[in-house]
Amino acid sequence: MDELLIKCSFFEREKKMAQRKDVHVVLANSGKWHVVREGNTRPTQTCNTQRDALVVAREYAVRDQTTLFIHNLAGDVRRQHSYLPRTSTR
């Protein structure tokens, strides 16, 4: 019975990991910075400065254990930070 519970919790954790979406900070046409979840067409949040957007996006990425992508003015990925959980190497 305990083995079944362990397997179920493992698969639930894997399912949640698959549902997590990476977070992007991009410049909008309006000149404001958007925090956008990967796959979404609308921004999760809009900020006046890139710094403010980074603070918000990092909170989302850390909370959801995803990757944060920071885009430059041209829209290319300038930097990325992974907040994925570390796996034990033991």
RACOR-V659831 format. One record per backbone hydrogen bond with DSSP energy under -1.0 kcal/mol. CO is the residue of the C=O (numbers start at 1). NH is the residue of the N-H. If there is no record, write none. Layout:
co-><CO;CO>
nh-><NH;NH>
This chain:
co-><1;2;3;4;5;6;7;8;9;10;11;12;13;14;15;22;23;24;25;26;28;32;33;34;35;35;36;37;45;47;49;50;51;52;53;54;55;56;57;58;59;60;61;66;67;68;69;70;70;72;76;79;81>
nh-><5;6;7;8;9;10;11;12;13;14;15;16;17;18;19;38;69;36;71;34;31;28;47;26;44;45;24;40;35;33;53;54;55;56;57;58;59;60;61;62;63;64;66;83;23;81;25;78;79;75;72;70;68>
